[in-house]
Amino acid sequence: MTSSSSLPQDRQRLPESLRADALMEEDVAWSHEIDGERDGDQYDRSDRASLRRVAGLSTELEDVTEVEYRQLRLERVVLVGVWTSGTVQDAENSLAELAALAETAGAQVLDGVVQRRDKPDPATYIGSGKALELRDIVLESGADTVVCDGELSPGQLIHLEDVVKVKVVDRTALILDIFAQHAKSREGKAQVSLAQMQYMLPRLRGWGQSLSRQMGGGGSGSTGGGMATRGPGETKIETDRRRIREKMAKMRREIAEMKTGRDVKRQERRRNKIPSVAIAGYTNAGKSSLLNRLTGAGVLVENALFATLDPTVRRAETPSGRLYTLADTVGFVRHLPHHLVEAFRSTMEEVADADIILHVVDGSHPVPEEQLAAVREVIRDVGATEVPEIVIVNKADAADPLILQRLLRQEKRALVVSARTGEGIAELRDLLDAELPRPQVEIEVLVPYTKGALVSRAHAEGEVISEEHTGEGTVLKARVHEELAAEFRPFLPAA
């Protein structure tokens, strides 16, 4: 296939704004001249189908000592994406996100290319000719790994590795690697291991009969034929697959046991009728920062993707003194593989069981609408579509005002905040105070001082309207849930 470097001199260096046209394949109709007028700039087919370098992805470091230090620890990667639909900006945003994922995993991004195709090539993801071009880029940059912006089949991984001669990983493997680095709790680690084994199982590579672990049995003195020549028994790859399946079964049992403890805590909160709020959103949107701002929890905040993997539940208080719980959840990302959603269902349970979802979106992102759509897809997957949602547009201090206006027009219930500066946080607290479910039963009772614990529960679990201390006890007017109202019944005034 003709590469773009063989084009005439005047077509080799396209202006940045026109490079998108160089990616178009057969699905873009050939434009032609009518009445002597040119319908836009015309390019040869080989130029339009060529791999396209994406600028601004390199993370090479300036300081030599830092470069030397990182090269000892980090993999040097080239990113490659297949652009099947949308604009050139969409393709570049997707690859920029892949670069952020690679950096979070500890890699050094050397280069990034995208190719325009109707659909990924079933054999090598980018096609055999482009795979050879990619091999040249890998040699030129000195990379030791290629990261593909999509989930590759086992066959695609093997074929692409055979051509480029370096390790190839896909987006799913990269996300799993980040999860493995960031999981802290026993349950989080177990869920990561389960997801990794589910991913690895169909991708084990066999190396022939030489790795056979056992041979068919036969009688002594056999010279061939019959049962004595059954051939290889269980090969190494079959042994590995069996062991992985056994480990997966064991891990599922362990995760089910851990789930019981979490359910007990959640039932206790429900029994006490403490309202719950779940913070959900795209990875690195600022969810943990918002949790810290609302509760002073001191949860890890890091400018990295998937800094939070284990659900964090903290107690908070509304301006009127009502208690509620805030749950920080794992960040979502576009094209999150389904078995990862399954593996991290425990972190999503806090979303499905909440009274309100605070859907945090990064206002400084160039296309925040895409983040909103990706998160809502996962919310649908975990059955939380009935939970009321408030969109929190975070990072207002770094956002484009036009994007903020666009989001506020599109979203019916949205609030602009900055977890870093505190802008909009007071309004958010007031909104939560108004939106959280209120107890249904209104009581007016005279509670003896010996029953002070009941008054404390009214403050913690209900909404106290007025409280007056008299010689006989506490005159309390409050709204409480039905179970607590039953305990106050002996102290109701006689009819």
For each residue, the residues with C-beta under 8 A, 3 or more apart:
1: 46 129 130
2: 6 46
3: 6 46 50 133
4: 7 12 22 46 47 50 51
5: 12
6: 2 3 46
7: 4 11 12 44 46 47
8: 11 12
9: 12
10:
11: 7 8 14 43 44 47
12: 4 5 7 8 9
13:
14: 11 18 19 21 22 43
15: 18 19
16: 19 55
17: 20
18: 14 15 21 22 41
19: 14 15 16 22 23 52 88
20: 17 23 24 87 88
21: 14 18 24 40 41 43 48
22: 4 14 18 19 43 47 48 50 52
23: 19 20 48 49 50 52 83 88 91 114 115 116
24: 20 21 27 28 48 49 116
25: 28 48 49 116 117 118
26: 118
27: 24 118
28: 24 25 48
29:
30:
31: 39 40 42
32: 39
33: 36 37 38 39
34: 37 39
35:
36: 33
37: 33 34
38: 33 41 42
39: 31 32 33 34
40: 21 31
41: 18 21 38
42: 31 38
43: 11 14 21 22 47 48
44: 7 11 47 48
45: 48 49
46: 1 2 3 4 6 7 49 50
47: 4 7 11 22 43 44 50
48: 21 22 23 24 25 28 43 44 45 116
49: 23 24 25 45 46 115 116
50: 3 4 22 23 46 47 115 133
51: 4 80 113 114 115 126 130 133 134 137
52: 19 22 23 113 114 115 116
53: 111 112 113
54: 57 79 91 92 95 96 112 113 114
55: 16
56: 96
57: 54 79 95 96 99 109 111 112
58: 109 110 111
59: 99 103 108 109
60: 67 108 110
61: 66 67 70 108
62: 66
63: 66 67
64: 67 68
65: 68 69
66: 61 62 63 69 70
67: 60 61 63 64 70 71
68: 64 65 71 72
69: 65 66 72 73
70: 61 66 67 73 74 108
71: 67 68 74 76 108
72: 68 69
73: 69 70 106
74: 70 71 106 107 108
75: 106 107 108 144 145
76: 71 107 108 110 141 142 143 144 145
77: 102 107 108 109 110 143 144 145 146 147
78: 109 110 111 112 113 134 137 138 141 143 145 146 147
79: 54 57 95 98 99 102 109 111 112 113 146 147 148 149
80: 51 112 113 114 115 125 126 134 146 147 148 149
81: 91 94 95 98 112 113 114 115 148 149 150
82: 114 115 117 119 120 125 126 149 150
83: 23 86 88 90 91 114 115 116 117
84: 117 118 119 120
85: 90
86: 83 90 91
87: 20 90 91
88: 19 20 23 83 91 92
89: 92 93 366 367
90: 83 85 86 87 93 94 367 370
91: 23 54 81 83 86 87 88 94 95 114
92: 54 88 89 95 96 114
93: 89 90 96 97 366 367 370
94: 81 90 91 97 98 149 334
95: 54 57 79 81 91 92 98 99 112 114 149
96: 54 56 57 92 93 99 100
97: 93 94 100 101 333 334
98: 79 81 94 95 101 102 112 147 149 171 174
99: 57 59 79 95 96 102 103 109 112
100: 96 97 103 104 284 305
101: 97 98 104 105 171 174 175 178 305 333
102: 77 79 98 99 105 107 109 147 174
103: 59 99 100 106 107 108 109
104: 100 101 178 304 305 306
105: 101 102 174 177 178 181
106: 73 74 75 103 181
107: 74 75 76 77 102 103 145 147
108: 59 60 61 70 71 74 75 76 77 103
109: 57 58 59 77 78 79 99 102 103 112
110: 58 60 76 77 78 141 142 143
111: 53 57 58 78 79 137 141 143
112: 53 54 57 78 79 80 81 95 98 99 109
113: 51 52 53 54 78 79 80 81 134 137
114: 23 51 52 54 80 81 82 83 91 92 95 149
115: 23 49 50 51 52 80 81 82 83 126 127 130
116: 23 24 25 48 49 52 83
117: 25 82 83 84 120 121 126 127
118: 25 26 27 84
119: 82 84
120: 82 84 117 125 126 150 156
121: 117 124 125 126 127 128 156
122: 153 155 156
123: 128 155 156 159
124: 121 127 128 130 131 156 159 160 163
125: 80 82 120 121 131 148 150 152 156 160
126: 51 80 82 115 117 120 121 130 131 134 160
127: 115 117 121 124 130 131
128: 121 123 124 131 132 163
129: 1 132 133
130: 1 51 115 124 126 127 133 134
131: 124 125 126 127 128 134 135 159 160 163 164
132: 128 129 135 136 163
133: 3 50 51 129 130 136 137
134: 51 78 80 113 126 130 131 137 138 146 163 164
135: 131 132 138 139 163 164 165
136: 132 133 139 140
137: 51 78 111 113 133 134 140 141 143
138: 78 134 135 141 143 146 164 165 166
139: 135 136 142
140: 136 137
141: 76 78 110 111 137 138
142: 76 110 139
143: 76 77 78 110 111 137 138 146 166
144: 75 76 77 166 167
145: 75 76 77 78 107 166 167 168 169
146: 77 78 79 80 134 138 143 160 164 166 167 168 169
147: 77 78 79 80 98 102 107 168 169 170 171 174
148: 79 80 81 125 152 160 168 169 170 171
149: 79 80 81 82 94 95 98 114 171
150: 81 82 120 125 170 171 335
151: 170 171 172 335 337
152: 125 148 156 157 160 168 170
153: 122 156 157
154: 157 158 202 203
155: 122 123 158 159
156: 120 121 122 123 124 125 152 153 159 160
157: 152 153 154 160 161 168 170 203
158: 154 155 161 162 205
159: 123 124 131 155 156 162 163
160: 124 125 126 131 146 148 152 156 157 163 164 168
161: 157 158 164 165 166 167 168
162: 158 159 165
163: 124 128 131 132 134 135 159 160
164: 131 134 135 138 146 160 161 168
165: 135 138 161 162
166: 138 143 144 145 146 161
167: 144 145 146 161
168: 145 146 147 148 152 157 160 161 164
169: 145 146 147 148 173 174 177
170: 147 148 150 151 152 157 173 174
171: 98 101 147 148 149 150 151 174 175 335
172: 151 175 176 199 337 340
173: 169 170 176 177 199
174: 98 101 102 105 147 169 170 171 177 178
175: 101 171 172 178 179 306 333 336 337 340
176: 172 173 179 180 192 195 196 199 340
177: 105 169 173 174 180 181
178: 101 104 105 174 175 181 182 305 306
179: 175 176 182 183 192 195 306 309 340
180: 176 177 183 189 192 193 196
181: 105 106 177 178
182: 178 179 306 307 308 309
183: 179 180 188 189 191 192 309 310
184: 188 189 309 310
185: 188 189 310
186: 189 190 258
187: 190 191 255 258 262 310 346
188: 183 184 185 191 192 309 310
189: 180 183 184 185 186 192 193
190: 186 187 193 194 251 254 255 258
191: 183 187 188 194 195 255 343 344 346
192: 176 179 180 183 188 189 195 196 309 343
193: 180 189 190 196 197 247 251
194: 190 191 197 198 248 251 252 255 343
195: 176 179 191 192 198 199 339 340 343 344
196: 176 180 192 193 199 200
197: 193 194 200 201 244 247 248 251
198: 194 195 201 248 339 343
199: 172 173 176 195 196 203 337 339
200: 196 197 203 204 244
201: 197 198 204 241 244 245 248
202: 154
203: 154 157 199 200
204: 200 201 237 240 241 244
205: 158 237
206: 211 235 236 237
207: 210 211 236 237
208: 211
209: 212 231 232 235
210: 207
211: 206 207 208 235 236 237
212: 209 215 232 233 234 235 236
213: 233 234 235 236 239
214: 232 233 234
215: 212 230 231 232 233
216: 227 228 229 230 231 232 233
217: 227 228 230
218: 222 226 227 228 229 230
219: 222 227 228
220:
221:
222: 218 219 225 226 228 229
223:
224: 228 229
225: 222 228 229
226: 218 222 229
227: 216 217 218 219 230
228: 216 217 218 219 222 224 225
229: 216 218 222 224 225 226
230: 215 216 217 218 227 233
231: 209 215 216
232: 209 212 214 215 216 235
233: 212 213 214 215 216 230
234: 212 213 214 238 239 242
235: 206 209 211 212 213 232 238 239
236: 206 207 211 212 213 239 240
237: 204 205 206 207 211 240 241
238: 234 235 241 242
239: 213 234 235 236 242 243
240: 204 236 237 243 244
241: 201 204 237 238 244 245
242: 234 238 239 245 246
243: 239 240 246 247
244: 197 200 201 204 240 241 247 248
245: 201 241 242 248 249
246: 242 243 249 250
247: 193 197 243 244 250 251
248: 194 197 198 201 244 245 251 252
249: 245 246 252 253
250: 246 247 253 254
251: 190 193 194 197 247 248 254 255
252: 194 248 249 255 256
253: 249 250 256 257
254: 190 250 251 257 258
255: 187 190 191 194 251 252 258 259 346
256: 252 253 259 260
257: 253 254 260 261
258: 186 187 190 254 255 261 262 346
259: 255 256 262 263 346
260: 256 257 263 264
261: 257 258 264 265
262: 187 258 259 265 266 346 349
263: 259 260 266 267
264: 260 261 267 268
265: 261 262 268 269 313
266: 262 263 269 270 349 353
267: 263 264 270 271
268: 264 265 271 272
269: 265 266 272 274 276 325
270: 266 267 273
271: 267 268 483
272: 268 269 460 461
273: 270 439 461 481 483 484
274: 269 315 323 324 325 460 461
275: 322 323 324 325 355 356 436 437
276: 269 324 325 326 327 350 353 354 355 356
277: 316 324 325 326 327 354 355 356 357 358 432 436
278: 326 327 329 350 351 353 354 356 357 358 387
279: 287 290 291 326 327 328 329 358 360
280: 287 329 332 351 357 358 359 360 375 379
281: 285 286 287 331 332 358 359 360 361 362 371 375 392 394
282: 285 331 332 333 360 361 362 365 371 374 375
283: 305 306 330 331 332 333
284: 100 303 304 305 307 331 362
285: 281 282 331 360 361 362 371 394 395
286: 281 289 290 360 362 394 395 419 420
287: 279 280 281 290 291 308 328 329 331 360
288: 291 292 299 300 301 307 308 312 328
289: 286 292 293 301 394 419 420
290: 279 286 287 293 294 358 360 392 394 417 419
291: 279 287 288 294 295 297 299 312 314 326 328
292: 288 289 295 296 297 298 299 301 419
293: 289 290 419 422 425
294: 290 291 316 326 425 428 429
295: 291 292 314 315 316 326
296: 292
297: 291 292 312 314
298: 292
299: 288 291 292 308 312 314 328
300: 288 307 308
301: 288 289 292 307
302: 307
303: 284
304: 104 284 307
305: 100 101 104 178 283 284 331 333
306: 104 175 178 179 182 283 309 330 331 333
307: 182 284 288 300 301 302 304 331
308: 182 287 288 299 300 312 328 329 330 331
309: 179 182 183 184 188 192 306 330 344 347
310: 183 184 185 187 188 347
311: 327 328 329 330 346 347 350
312: 288 291 297 299 308 327 328
313: 265 325 326 327 328 350
314: 291 295 297 299 325 326 327 328
315: 274 295 323 324 325 326
316: 277 294 295 323 324 325 326
317: 321 322 323 324
318: 321 322 324 429 432 433 436
319: 429 430 433
320: 433 463
321: 317 318 459 464
322: 275 317 318 433 436 463
323: 274 275 315 316 317 460 461
324: 274 275 276 277 315 316 317 318 355 432 436
325: 269 274 275 276 277 313 314 315 316
326: 276 277 278 279 291 294 295 313 314 315 316
327: 276 277 278 279 311 312 313 314 350 351 354
328: 279 287 288 291 299 308 311 312 313 314
329: 278 279 280 287 308 311 347 348 350 351
330: 283 306 308 309 311 344 347 348
331: 281 282 283 284 285 287 305 306 307 308
332: 280 281 282 283 336 374 375 378
333: 97 101 175 282 283 305 306 336 374
334: 94 97 370 371 374
335: 150 151 171
336: 175 332 333 340 341 374 378
337: 151 172 175 199 340 341
338: 341 342 381
339: 195 198 199 342 343
340: 172 175 176 179 195 336 337 343 344
341: 336 337 338 344 345 348 378 381 382
342: 338 339 345
343: 191 192 194 195 198 339 340
344: 191 195 309 330 340 341 347 348
345: 341 342 348 349 382
346: 187 191 255 258 259 262 311 349
347: 309 310 311 329 330 344 350
348: 329 330 341 344 345 351 352 378 381 382 384
349: 262 266 345 346 352 353 382
350: 276 278 311 313 327 329 347 353 354
351: 278 280 327 329 348 354 357 379 382 384 387
352: 348 349 382 383 384 387
353: 266 276 278 349 350
354: 276 277 278 327 350 351 357 384 387
355: 275 276 277 324 387 388 436 437
356: 275 276 277 278 387 388 389 390 432 435 436
357: 277 278 280 351 354 379 384 387 388 389 390
358: 277 278 279 280 281 290 390 392 428
359: 280 281 372 375 376 389 390 391 392
360: 279 280 281 282 285 286 287 290 392 394
361: 281 282 285 365 368 371 372 375 391 392 393 394 407
362: 281 282 284 285 286 365 368 371 394 395
363: 368 393 394 395 396 398 399 403 404 407 416
364: 395 398 399 400
365: 282 361 362 368 371
366: 89 93 403
367: 89 90 93 370 371
368: 361 362 363 365 371 372 393 403 407
369: 372 373 407 410
370: 90 93 334 367 373 374
371: 281 282 285 334 361 362 365 367 368 374 375
372: 359 361 368 369 375 376 391 411
373: 369 370 376 377
374: 282 332 333 334 336 370 371 377 378
375: 280 281 282 332 359 361 371 372 378 379
376: 359 372 373 379 380
377: 373 374 380 381
378: 332 336 341 348 374 375 381 382
379: 280 351 357 375 376 382 384 385 389
380: 376 377 383 384 385
381: 338 341 348 377 378
382: 341 345 348 349 351 352 378 379
383: 352 380
384: 348 351 352 354 357 379 380 387
385: 379 380
386:
387: 278 351 352 354 355 356 357 384
388: 355 356 357 435
389: 356 357 359 379 413
390: 356 357 358 359 413 414 415 431 435
391: 359 361 372 407 411 413 414 415
392: 281 290 358 359 360 361 414 415 417 428
393: 361 363 368 396 399 404 407 408 414 415 416 417
394: 281 285 286 289 290 360 361 362 363 417 418 419
395: 285 286 362 363 364 398 399 418 419 420
396: 363 393 399 404 416 417 418 421 423 424
397: 418 420 421 423
398: 363 364 395
399: 363 364 393 395 396 403 404 416
400: 364 403 404
401: 404 405
402: 405 406
403: 363 366 368 399 400 406 407
404: 363 393 396 399 400 401 407 408 416
405: 401 402 408 409
406: 402 403 409 410
407: 361 363 368 369 391 393 403 404 410 411 414
408: 393 404 405 411 414 416
409: 405 406
410: 369 406 407
411: 372 391 407 408 414
412:
413: 389 390 391
414: 390 391 392 393 407 408 411
415: 390 391 392 393 424 427 428 431
416: 363 393 396 399 404 408 423 424
417: 290 392 393 394 396 423 424 425 427 428
418: 394 395 396 397 421 422 423 424
419: 286 289 290 292 293 394 395 422 425
420: 286 289 395 397
421: 396 397 418
422: 293 418 419 425
423: 396 397 416 417 418
424: 396 415 416 417 418 427 428
425: 293 294 417 419 422 428 429
426: 429 430
427: 415 417 424 430 431
428: 294 358 392 415 417 424 425 431 432
429: 294 318 319 425 426 432 433
430: 319 426 427 433 434
431: 390 415 427 428 434 435
432: 277 318 324 356 428 429 435 436
433: 318 319 320 322 429 430 436
434: 430 431
435: 356 388 390 431 432
436: 275 277 318 322 324 355 356 432 433
437: 275 355
438: 463 479
439: 273 461 462 463 478 479 480 481 484
440: 479 481 482
441: 479 480 481 482 485
442: 465 477 478 479
443: 476 477 478 479 480 485 488 492
444: 475 476 477 492 493
445: 475 476 488 491 492 493
446: 470 472 473 474 475 476 491 493
447: 451 452 454 455 473 474 476 488 491
448: 451 472 473 491
449: 452 473 474
450:
451: 447 448 454 455 473 491
452: 447 449 455 456 474
453: 456 457
454: 447 451 457 458 487 488
455: 447 451 452 458 459 467 474 476
456: 452 453 459 460
457: 453 454 460 461 462 484
458: 454 455 461 462 464 476 478 480 484 488
459: 321 455 456 462 464
460: 272 274 323 456 457
461: 272 273 274 323 439 457 458 480 481 484
462: 439 457 458 459 478 479 480 481 484
463: 320 322 438 439 478 479 480
464: 321 458 459 467 476 477 478
465: 442 477 478 479
466: 475 476 477
467: 455 464 474 475 476 477
468: 474 475
469: 474 475
470: 446 473 474 475
471:
472: 446 448
473: 446 447 448 449 451 470 491
474: 446 447 449 452 455 467 468 469 470
475: 444 445 446 466 467 468 469 470
476: 443 444 445 446 447 455 458 464 466 467
477: 442 443 444 464 465 466 467
478: 439 442 443 458 462 463 464 465
479: 438 439 440 441 442 443 462 463 465
480: 439 441 443 458 461 462 463 484 485 488
481: 273 439 440 441 461 462 484 485
482: 440 441 485 486
483: 271 273 486 487
484: 273 439 457 458 461 462 480 481 487 488
485: 441 443 480 481 482 488 489
486: 482 483 489
487: 454 483 484
488: 443 445 447 454 458 480 484 485 491 492
489: 485 486 492
490:
491: 445 446 447 448 451 473 488
492: 443 444 445 488 489
493: 444 445 446
494:
495:
